[in-house]
Amino acid sequence: YLGTPGHTPERGGRPRQIPTWVAEGPGEAQAVCVGCQNNSVGERCDSCRPGYFMLDGTCTR
């Protein structure tokens, strides 16, 4: 919490808590994709960029 010893605002917690969070990670419902590939977009990379359409699970032009 802000103001507690060891708080790092850029990480949102204490540095010693980071290994635990990284090992466990967020639950699937809270996870958000970063760096979508293959012309996909969205929080779960489950949509296609404009001009692309989902076909057999892949964004195709």
LUMLUMDREN-2810 file (N, C-alpha, C; in Angstrom, 1 decimal):
<atoms>
<atom><aa>Y</aa><ch>A</ch><at>N</at><xx>0.8</xx><yy>-1.2</yy><zz>0.0</zz></atom>
<atom><aa>Y</aa><ch>A</ch><at>CA</at><xx>0.0</xx><yy>0.0</yy><zz>0.0</zz></atom>
<atom><aa>Y</aa><ch>A</ch><at>C</at><xx>0.9</xx><yy>1.2</yy><zz>0.0</zz></atom>
<atom><aa>L</aa><ch>A</ch><at>N</at><xx>0.4</xx><yy>2.3</yy><zz>-0.6</zz></atom>
<atom><aa>L</aa><ch>A</ch><at>CA</at><xx>1.1</xx><yy>3.5</yy><zz>-0.7</zz></atom>
<atom><aa>L</aa><ch>A</ch><at>C</at><xx>1.5</xx><yy>4.0</yy><zz>0.7</zz></atom>
<atom><aa>G</aa><ch>A</ch><at>N</at><xx>2.8</xx><yy>4.3</yy><zz>0.9</zz></atom>
<atom><aa>G</aa><ch>A</ch><at>CA</at><xx>3.2</xx><yy>4.8</yy><zz>2.2</zz></atom>
<atom><aa>G</aa><ch>A</ch><at>C</at><xx>3.8</xx><yy>3.7</yy><zz>3.1</zz></atom>
<atom><aa>T</aa><ch>A</ch><at>N</at><xx>3.7</xx><yy>2.4</yy><zz>2.7</zz></atom>
<atom><aa>T</aa><ch>A</ch><at>CA</at><xx>4.2</xx><yy>1.4</yy><zz>3.5</zz></atom>
<atom><aa>T</aa><ch>A</ch><at>C</at><xx>5.7</xx><yy>1.2</yy><zz>3.1</zz></atom>
<atom><aa>P</aa><ch>A</ch><at>N</at><xx>6.5</xx><yy>0.8</yy><zz>4.0</zz></atom>
<atom><aa>P</aa><ch>A</ch><at>CA</at><xx>7.9</xx><yy>0.5</yy><zz>3.7</zz></atom>
<atom><aa>P</aa><ch>A</ch><at>C</at><xx>8.0</xx><yy>-0.5</yy><zz>2.6</zz></atom>
<atom><aa>G</aa><ch>A</ch><at>N</at><xx>8.9</xx><yy>-0.2</yy><zz>1.6</zz></atom>
<atom><aa>G</aa><ch>A</ch><at>CA</at><xx>9.1</xx><yy>-1.2</yy><zz>0.5</zz></atom>
<atom><aa>G</aa><ch>A</ch><at>C</at><xx>8.1</xx><yy>-1.0</yy><zz>-0.6</zz></atom>
<atom><aa>H</aa><ch>A</ch><at>N</at><xx>7.2</xx><yy>-0.1</yy><zz>-0.6</zz></atom>
<atom><aa>H</aa><ch>A</ch><at>CA</at><xx>6.2</xx><yy>0.1</yy><zz>-1.6</zz></atom>
<atom><aa>H</aa><ch>A</ch><at>C</at><xx>6.9</xx><yy>0.6</yy><zz>-2.9</zz></atom>
<atom><aa>T</aa><ch>A</ch><at>N</at><xx>6.6</xx><yy>0.1</yy><zz>-4.0</zz></atom>
<atom><aa>T</aa><ch>A</ch><at>CA</at><xx>7.2</xx><yy>0.6</yy><zz>-5.2</zz></atom>
<atom><aa>T</aa><ch>A</ch><at>C</at><xx>6.0</xx><yy>0.9</yy><zz>-6.2</zz></atom>
<atom><aa>P</aa><ch>A</ch><at>N</at><xx>5.6</xx><yy>2.1</yy><zz>-6.4</zz></atom>
<atom><aa>P</aa><ch>A</ch><at>CA</at><xx>4.4</xx><yy>2.5</yy><zz>-7.2</zz></atom>
<atom><aa>P</aa><ch>A</ch><at>C</at><xx>4.4</xx><yy>1.8</yy><zz>-8.6</zz></atom>
<atom><aa>E</aa><ch>A</ch><at>N</at><xx>5.6</xx><yy>1.7</yy><zz>-9.2</zz></atom>
<atom><aa>E</aa><ch>A</ch><at>CA</at><xx>5.6</xx><yy>1.2</yy><zz>-10.6</zz></atom>
<atom><aa>E</aa><ch>A</ch><at>C</at><xx>5.3</xx><yy>-0.3</yy><zz>-10.6</zz></atom>
<atom><aa>R</aa><ch>A</ch><at>N</at><xx>5.4</xx><yy>-1.0</yy><zz>-9.5</zz></atom>
<atom><aa>R</aa><ch>A</ch><at>CA</at><xx>5.1</xx><yy>-2.4</yy><zz>-9.4</zz></atom>
<atom><aa>R</aa><ch>A</ch><at>C</at><xx>3.9</xx><yy>-2.7</yy><zz>-8.6</zz></atom>
<atom><aa>G</aa><ch>A</ch><at>N</at><xx>3.4</xx><yy>-1.6</yy><zz>-7.9</zz></atom>
<atom><aa>G</aa><ch>A</ch><at>CA</at><xx>2.1</xx><yy>-1.8</yy><zz>-7.1</zz></atom>
<atom><aa>G</aa><ch>A</ch><at>C</at><xx>2.3</xx><yy>-2.6</yy><zz>-5.9</zz></atom>
<atom><aa>G</aa><ch>A</ch><at>N</at><xx>3.4</xx><yy>-2.8</yy><zz>-5.4</zz></atom>
<atom><aa>G</aa><ch>A</ch><at>CA</at><xx>3.6</xx><yy>-3.6</yy><zz>-4.2</zz></atom>
<atom><aa>G</aa><ch>A</ch><at>C</at><xx>5.0</xx><yy>-3.7</yy><zz>-3.7</zz></atom>
<atom><aa>R</aa><ch>A</ch><at>N</at><xx>5.3</xx><yy>-4.6</yy><zz>-2.8</zz></atom>
<atom><aa>R</aa><ch>A</ch><at>CA</at><xx>6.6</xx><yy>-4.7</yy><zz>-2.2</zz></atom>
<atom><aa>R</aa><ch>A</ch><at>C</at><xx>7.4</xx><yy>-5.6</yy><zz>-3.1</zz></atom>
<atom><aa>P</aa><ch>A</ch><at>N</at><xx>8.7</xx><yy>-5.3</yy><zz>-3.3</zz></atom>
<atom><aa>P</aa><ch>A</ch><at>CA</at><xx>9.5</xx><yy>-6.1</yy><zz>-4.2</zz></atom>
<atom><aa>P</aa><ch>A</ch><at>C</at><xx>9.6</xx><yy>-7.6</yy><zz>-3.9</zz></atom>
<atom><aa>R</aa><ch>A</ch><at>N</at><xx>9.6</xx><yy>-7.9</yy><zz>-2.6</zz></atom>
<atom><aa>R</aa><ch>A</ch><at>CA</at><xx>9.7</xx><yy>-9.3</yy><zz>-2.2</zz></atom>
<atom><aa>R</aa><ch>A</ch><at>C</at><xx>8.4</xx><yy>-10.1</yy><zz>-2.5</zz></atom>
<atom><aa>Q</aa><ch>A</ch><at>N</at><xx>7.3</xx><yy>-9.4</yy><zz>-2.8</zz></atom>
<atom><aa>Q</aa><ch>A</ch><at>CA</at><xx>6.1</xx><yy>-10.1</yy><zz>-3.2</zz></atom>
<atom><aa>Q</aa><ch>A</ch><at>C</at><xx>6.0</xx><yy>-10.4</yy><zz>-4.7</zz></atom>
<atom><aa>I</aa><ch>A</ch><at>N</at><xx>6.9</xx><yy>-9.8</yy><zz>-5.5</zz></atom>
<atom><aa>I</aa><ch>A</ch><at>CA</at><xx>6.9</xx><yy>-10.0</yy><zz>-6.9</zz></atom>
<atom><aa>I</aa><ch>A</ch><at>C</at><xx>7.1</xx><yy>-11.5</yy><zz>-7.3</zz></atom>
<atom><aa>P</aa><ch>A</ch><at>N</at><xx>8.1</xx><yy>-12.2</yy><zz>-6.8</zz></atom>
<atom><aa>P</aa><ch>A</ch><at>CA</at><xx>8.3</xx><yy>-13.6</yy><zz>-7.2</zz></atom>
<atom><aa>P</aa><ch>A</ch><at>C</at><xx>7.0</xx><yy>-14.4</yy><zz>-6.9</zz></atom>
<atom><aa>T</aa><ch>A</ch><at>N</at><xx>6.3</xx><yy>-14.2</yy><zz>-5.8</zz></atom>
<atom><aa>T</aa><ch>A</ch><at>CA</at><xx>5.1</xx><yy>-14.9</yy><zz>-5.6</zz></atom>
<atom><aa>T</aa><ch>A</ch><at>C</at><xx>4.1</xx><yy>-14.6</yy><zz>-6.6</zz></atom>
<atom><aa>W</aa><ch>A</ch><at>N</at><xx>3.9</xx><yy>-13.4</yy><zz>-6.9</zz></atom>
<atom><aa>W</aa><ch>A</ch><at>CA</at><xx>2.9</xx><yy>-13.0</yy><zz>-7.9</zz></atom>
<atom><aa>W</aa><ch>A</ch><at>C</at><xx>3.2</xx><yy>-13.6</yy><zz>-9.3</zz></atom>
<atom><aa>V</aa><ch>A</ch><at>N</at><xx>4.5</xx><yy>-13.5</yy><zz>-9.7</zz></atom>
<atom><aa>V</aa><ch>A</ch><at>CA</at><xx>4.9</xx><yy>-14.0</yy><zz>-11.0</zz></atom>
<atom><aa>V</aa><ch>A</ch><at>C</at><xx>4.7</xx><yy>-15.5</yy><zz>-11.1</zz></atom>
<atom><aa>A</aa><ch>A</ch><at>N</at><xx>5.1</xx><yy>-16.2</yy><zz>-10.0</zz></atom>
<atom><aa>A</aa><ch>A</ch><at>CA</at><xx>4.9</xx><yy>-17.6</yy><zz>-10.0</zz></atom>
<atom><aa>A</aa><ch>A</ch><at>C</at><xx>3.5</xx><yy>-18.1</yy><zz>-10.1</zz></atom>
<atom><aa>E</aa><ch>A</ch><at>N</at><xx>2.6</xx><yy>-17.3</yy><zz>-9.5</zz></atom>
<atom><aa>E</aa><ch>A</ch><at>CA</at><xx>1.2</xx><yy>-17.7</yy><zz>-9.5</zz></atom>
<atom><aa>E</aa><ch>A</ch><at>C</at><xx>0.4</xx><yy>-17.0</yy><zz>-10.6</zz></atom>
<atom><aa>G</aa><ch>A</ch><at>N</at><xx>0.8</xx><yy>-15.8</yy><zz>-10.9</zz></atom>
<atom><aa>G</aa><ch>A</ch><at>CA</at><xx>0.1</xx><yy>-15.0</yy><zz>-12.0</zz></atom>
<atom><aa>G</aa><ch>A</ch><at>C</at><xx>-1.3</xx><yy>-14.7</yy><zz>-11.7</zz></atom>
<atom><aa>P</aa><ch>A</ch><at>N</at><xx>-2.0</xx><yy>-14.0</yy><zz>-12.6</zz></atom>
<atom><aa>P</aa><ch>A</ch><at>CA</at><xx>-3.4</xx><yy>-13.7</yy><zz>-12.4</zz></atom>
<atom><aa>P</aa><ch>A</ch><at>C</at><xx>-4.2</xx><yy>-14.9</yy><zz>-12.8</zz></atom>
<atom><aa>G</aa><ch>A</ch><at>N</at><xx>-5.4</xx><yy>-15.0</yy><zz>-12.4</zz></atom>
<atom><aa>G</aa><ch>A</ch><at>CA</at><xx>-6.3</xx><yy>-16.1</yy><zz>-12.9</zz></atom>
<atom><aa>G</aa><ch>A</ch><at>C</at><xx>-6.6</xx><yy>-15.9</yy><zz>-14.3</zz></atom>
<atom><aa>E</aa><ch>A</ch><at>N</at><xx>-7.1</xx><yy>-16.9</yy><zz>-15.0</zz></atom>
<atom><aa>E</aa><ch>A</ch><at>CA</at><xx>-7.4</xx><yy>-16.8</yy><zz>-16.4</zz></atom>
<atom><aa>E</aa><ch>A</ch><at>C</at><xx>-8.4</xx><yy>-15.6</yy><zz>-16.7</zz></atom>
<atom><aa>A</aa><ch>A</ch><at>N</at><xx>-9.4</xx><yy>-15.4</yy><zz>-15.8</zz></atom>
<atom><aa>A</aa><ch>A</ch><at>CA</at><xx>-10.4</xx><yy>-14.4</yy><zz>-16.0</zz></atom>
<atom><aa>A</aa><ch>A</ch><at>C</at><xx>-9.8</xx><yy>-13.0</yy><zz>-15.9</zz></atom>
<atom><aa>Q</aa><ch>A</ch><at>N</at><xx>-8.7</xx><yy>-12.8</yy><zz>-15.2</zz></atom>
<atom><aa>Q</aa><ch>A</ch><at>CA</at><xx>-8.1</xx><yy>-11.5</yy><zz>-15.0</zz></atom>
<atom><aa>Q</aa><ch>A</ch><at>C</at><xx>-6.9</xx><yy>-11.3</yy><zz>-16.0</zz></atom>
<atom><aa>A</aa><ch>A</ch><at>N</at><xx>-6.5</xx><yy>-12.3</yy><zz>-16.7</zz></atom>
<atom><aa>A</aa><ch>A</ch><at>CA</at><xx>-5.3</xx><yy>-12.2</yy><zz>-17.6</zz></atom>
<atom><aa>A</aa><ch>A</ch><at>C</at><xx>-5.7</xx><yy>-11.3</yy><zz>-18.8</zz></atom>
<atom><aa>V</aa><ch>A</ch><at>N</at><xx>-4.7</xx><yy>-10.5</yy><zz>-19.3</zz></atom>
<atom><aa>V</aa><ch>A</ch><at>CA</at><xx>-4.9</xx><yy>-9.7</yy><zz>-20.4</zz></atom>
<atom><aa>V</aa><ch>A</ch><at>C</at><xx>-3.7</xx><yy>-9.9</yy><zz>-21.3</zz></atom>
<atom><aa>C</aa><ch>A</ch><at>N</at><xx>-4.0</xx><yy>-10.2</yy><zz>-22.6</zz></atom>
<atom><aa>C</aa><ch>A</ch><at>CA</at><xx>-2.9</xx><yy>-10.4</yy><zz>-23.6</zz></atom>
<atom><aa>C</aa><ch>A</ch><at>C</at><xx>-2.1</xx><yy>-9.1</yy><zz>-23.9</zz></atom>
<atom><aa>V</aa><ch>A</ch><at>N</at><xx>-0.9</xx><yy>-9.2</yy><zz>-24.1</zz></atom>
<atom><aa>V</aa><ch>A</ch><at>CA</at><xx>-0.1</xx><yy>-8.1</yy><zz>-24.6</zz></atom>
<atom><aa>V</aa><ch>A</ch><at>C</at><xx>0.7</xx><yy>-8.6</yy><zz>-25.8</zz></atom>
<atom><aa>G</aa><ch>A</ch><at>N</at><xx>0.9</xx><yy>-7.8</yy><zz>-26.8</zz></atom>
<atom><aa>G</aa><ch>A</ch><at>CA</at><xx>1.7</xx><yy>-8.2</yy><zz>-27.9</zz></atom>
<atom><aa>G</aa><ch>A</ch><at>C</at><xx>0.9</xx><yy>-9.2</yy><zz>-28.8</zz></atom>
<atom><aa>C</aa><ch>A</ch><at>N</at><xx>-0.4</xx><yy>-9.0</yy><zz>-29.1</zz></atom>
<atom><aa>C</aa><ch>A</ch><at>CA</at><xx>-1.1</xx><yy>-9.9</yy><zz>-30.0</zz></atom>
<atom><aa>C</aa><ch>A</ch><at>C</at><xx>-0.4</xx><yy>-10.1</yy><zz>-31.3</zz></atom>
<atom><aa>Q</aa><ch>A</ch><at>N</at><xx>-0.5</xx><yy>-11.2</yy><zz>-31.9</zz></atom>
<atom><aa>Q</aa><ch>A</ch><at>CA</at><xx>0.2</xx><yy>-11.5</yy><zz>-33.1</zz></atom>
<atom><aa>Q</aa><ch>A</ch><at>C</at><xx>-0.8</xx><yy>-12.0</yy><zz>-34.2</zz></atom>
<atom><aa>N</aa><ch>A</ch><at>N</at><xx>-0.3</xx><yy>-12.2</yy><zz>-35.4</zz></atom>
<atom><aa>N</aa><ch>A</ch><at>CA</at><xx>-1.1</xx><yy>-12.7</yy><zz>-36.5</zz></atom>
<atom><aa>N</aa><ch>A</ch><at>C</at><xx>-2.4</xx><yy>-11.8</yy><zz>-36.7</zz></atom>
<atom><aa>N</aa><ch>A</ch><at>N</at><xx>-2.2</xx><yy>-10.5</yy><zz>-36.6</zz></atom>
<atom><aa>N</aa><ch>A</ch><at>CA</at><xx>-3.3</xx><yy>-9.6</yy><zz>-36.9</zz></atom>
<atom><aa>N</aa><ch>A</ch><at>C</at><xx>-4.5</xx><yy>-9.6</yy><zz>-36.0</zz></atom>
<atom><aa>S</aa><ch>A</ch><at>N</at><xx>-4.2</xx><yy>-10.2</yy><zz>-34.8</zz></atom>
<atom><aa>S</aa><ch>A</ch><at>CA</at><xx>-5.3</xx><yy>-10.2</yy><zz>-33.8</zz></atom>
<atom><aa>S</aa><ch>A</ch><at>C</at><xx>-5.2</xx><yy>-9.0</yy><zz>-32.8</zz></atom>
<atom><aa>V</aa><ch>A</ch><at>N</at><xx>-6.3</xx><yy>-8.6</yy><zz>-32.2</zz></atom>
<atom><aa>V</aa><ch>A</ch><at>CA</at><xx>-6.3</xx><yy>-7.5</yy><zz>-31.2</zz></atom>
<atom><aa>V</aa><ch>A</ch><at>C</at><xx>-7.2</xx><yy>-7.8</yy><zz>-30.1</zz></atom>
<atom><aa>G</aa><ch>A</ch><at>N</at><xx>-7.2</xx><yy>-7.0</yy><zz>-29.1</zz></atom>
<atom><aa>G</aa><ch>A</ch><at>CA</at><xx>-8.2</xx><yy>-7.2</yy><zz>-28.0</zz></atom>
<atom><aa>G</aa><ch>A</ch><at>C</at><xx>-7.5</xx><yy>-7.7</yy><zz>-26.7</zz></atom>
<atom><aa>E</aa><ch>A</ch><at>N</at><xx>-8.2</xx><yy>-7.6</yy><zz>-25.6</zz></atom>
<atom><aa>E</aa><ch>A</ch><at>CA</at><xx>-7.7</xx><yy>-8.1</yy><zz>-24.3</zz></atom>
<atom><aa>E</aa><ch>A</ch><at>C</at><xx>-7.3</xx><yy>-9.5</yy><zz>-24.3</zz></atom>
<atom><aa>R</aa><ch>A</ch><at>N</at><xx>-7.9</xx><yy>-10.3</yy><zz>-25.2</zz></atom>
<atom><aa>R</aa><ch>A</ch><at>CA</at><xx>-7.6</xx><yy>-11.8</yy><zz>-25.2</zz></atom>
<atom><aa>R</aa><ch>A</ch><at>C</at><xx>-7.1</xx><yy>-12.1</yy><zz>-26.6</zz></atom>
<atom><aa>C</aa><ch>A</ch><at>N</at><xx>-6.8</xx><yy>-11.1</yy><zz>-27.4</zz></atom>
<atom><aa>C</aa><ch>A</ch><at>CA</at><xx>-6.3</xx><yy>-11.3</yy><zz>-28.8</zz></atom>
<atom><aa>C</aa><ch>A</ch><at>C</at><xx>-7.3</xx><yy>-12.2</yy><zz>-29.6</zz></atom>
<atom><aa>D</aa><ch>A</ch><at>N</at><xx>-8.6</xx><yy>-11.9</yy><zz>-29.3</zz></atom>
<atom><aa>D</aa><ch>A</ch><at>CA</at><xx>-9.7</xx><yy>-12.8</yy><zz>-29.8</zz></atom>
<atom><aa>D</aa><ch>A</ch><at>C</at><xx>-10.5</xx><yy>-12.0</yy><zz>-30.9</zz></atom>
<atom><aa>S</aa><ch>A</ch><at>N</at><xx>-10.0</xx><yy>-10.9</yy><zz>-31.4</zz></atom>
<atom><aa>S</aa><ch>A</ch><at>CA</at><xx>-10.6</xx><yy>-10.1</yy><zz>-32.4</zz></atom>
<atom><aa>S</aa><ch>A</ch><at>C</at><xx>-9.6</xx><yy>-9.9</yy><zz>-33.5</zz></atom>
<atom><aa>C</aa><ch>A</ch><at>N</at><xx>-10.0</xx><yy>-9.4</yy><zz>-34.7</zz></atom>
<atom><aa>C</aa><ch>A</ch><at>CA</at><xx>-9.1</xx><yy>-9.2</yy><zz>-35.8</zz></atom>
<atom><aa>C</aa><ch>A</ch><at>C</at><xx>-8.9</xx><yy>-7.7</yy><zz>-36.0</zz></atom>
<atom><aa>R</aa><ch>A</ch><at>N</at><xx>-7.8</xx><yy>-7.3</yy><zz>-36.5</zz></atom>
<atom><aa>R</aa><ch>A</ch><at>CA</at><xx>-7.5</xx><yy>-5.9</yy><zz>-36.9</zz></atom>
<atom><aa>R</aa><ch>A</ch><at>C</at><xx>-8.5</xx><yy>-5.6</yy><zz>-38.1</zz></atom>
<atom><aa>P</aa><ch>A</ch><at>N</at><xx>-8.8</xx><yy>-4.3</yy><zz>-38.3</zz></atom>
<atom><aa>P</aa><ch>A</ch><at>CA</at><xx>-9.6</xx><yy>-3.9</yy><zz>-39.4</zz></atom>
<atom><aa>P</aa><ch>A</ch><at>C</at><xx>-9.1</xx><yy>-4.4</yy><zz>-40.7</zz></atom>
<atom><aa>G</aa><ch>A</ch><at>N</at><xx>-10.0</xx><yy>-5.0</yy><zz>-41.5</zz></atom>
<atom><aa>G</aa><ch>A</ch><at>CA</at><xx>-9.6</xx><yy>-5.5</yy><zz>-42.8</zz></atom>
<atom><aa>G</aa><ch>A</ch><at>C</at><xx>-9.3</xx><yy>-7.0</yy><zz>-42.8</zz></atom>
<atom><aa>Y</aa><ch>A</ch><at>N</at><xx>-9.3</xx><yy>-7.6</yy><zz>-41.5</zz></atom>
<atom><aa>Y</aa><ch>A</ch><at>CA</at><xx>-9.0</xx><yy>-9.0</yy><zz>-41.4</zz></atom>
<atom><aa>Y</aa><ch>A</ch><at>C</at><xx>-10.3</xx><yy>-9.7</yy><zz>-40.8</zz></atom>
<atom><aa>F</aa><ch>A</ch><at>N</at><xx>-10.5</xx><yy>-10.9</yy><zz>-41.0</zz></atom>
<atom><aa>F</aa><ch>A</ch><at>CA</at><xx>-11.6</xx><yy>-11.7</yy><zz>-40.6</zz></atom>
<atom><aa>F</aa><ch>A</ch><at>C</at><xx>-11.2</xx><yy>-13.0</yy><zz>-40.0</zz></atom>
<atom><aa>M</aa><ch>A</ch><at>N</at><xx>-11.9</xx><yy>-13.4</yy><zz>-38.9</zz></atom>
<atom><aa>M</aa><ch>A</ch><at>CA</at><xx>-11.6</xx><yy>-14.7</yy><zz>-38.3</zz></atom>
<atom><aa>M</aa><ch>A</ch><at>C</at><xx>-12.0</xx><yy>-15.9</yy><zz>-39.2</zz></atom>
<atom><aa>L</aa><ch>A</ch><at>N</at><xx>-11.1</xx><yy>-16.7</yy><zz>-39.5</zz></atom>
<atom><aa>L</aa><ch>A</ch><at>CA</at><xx>-11.4</xx><yy>-17.9</yy><zz>-40.4</zz></atom>
<atom><aa>L</aa><ch>A</ch><at>C</at><xx>-10.6</xx><yy>-19.0</yy><zz>-39.8</zz></atom>
<atom><aa>D</aa><ch>A</ch><at>N</at><xx>-11.3</xx><yy>-20.0</yy><zz>-39.4</zz></atom>
<atom><aa>D</aa><ch>A</ch><at>CA</at><xx>-10.6</xx><yy>-21.2</yy><zz>-38.8</zz></atom>
<atom><aa>D</aa><ch>A</ch><at>C</at><xx>-9.6</xx><yy>-20.8</yy><zz>-37.6</zz></atom>
<atom><aa>G</aa><ch>A</ch><at>N</at><xx>-10.0</xx><yy>-19.8</yy><zz>-36.8</zz></atom>
<atom><aa>G</aa><ch>A</ch><at>CA</at><xx>-9.2</xx><yy>-19.4</yy><zz>-35.7</zz></atom>
<atom><aa>G</aa><ch>A</ch><at>C</at><xx>-8.1</xx><yy>-18.5</yy><zz>-36.0</zz></atom>
<atom><aa>T</aa><ch>A</ch><at>N</at><xx>-8.0</xx><yy>-18.1</yy><zz>-37.2</zz></atom>
<atom><aa>T</aa><ch>A</ch><at>CA</at><xx>-6.9</xx><yy>-17.2</yy><zz>-37.6</zz></atom>
<atom><aa>T</aa><ch>A</ch><at>C</at><xx>-7.4</xx><yy>-16.0</yy><zz>-38.3</zz></atom>
<atom><aa>C</aa><ch>A</ch><at>N</at><xx>-6.8</xx><yy>-14.8</yy><zz>-38.0</zz></atom>
<atom><aa>C</aa><ch>A</ch><at>CA</at><xx>-7.2</xx><yy>-13.6</yy><zz>-38.7</zz></atom>
<atom><aa>C</aa><ch>A</ch><at>C</at><xx>-6.7</xx><yy>-13.6</yy><zz>-40.1</zz></atom>
<atom><aa>T</aa><ch>A</ch><at>N</at><xx>-7.6</xx><yy>-13.6</yy><zz>-41.1</zz></atom>
<atom><aa>T</aa><ch>A</ch><at>CA</at><xx>-7.2</xx><yy>-13.7</yy><zz>-42.5</zz></atom>
<atom><aa>T</aa><ch>A</ch><at>C</at><xx>-7.7</xx><yy>-12.5</yy><zz>-43.3</zz></atom>
<atom><aa>R</aa><ch>A</ch><at>N</at><xx>-7.0</xx><yy>-12.0</yy><zz>-44.3</zz></atom>
<atom><aa>R</aa><ch>A</ch><at>CA</at><xx>-7.4</xx><yy>-10.9</yy><zz>-45.1</zz></atom>
<atom><aa>R</aa><ch>A</ch><at>C</at><xx>-8.4</xx><yy>-11.4</yy><zz>-46.1</zz></atom>
</atoms>
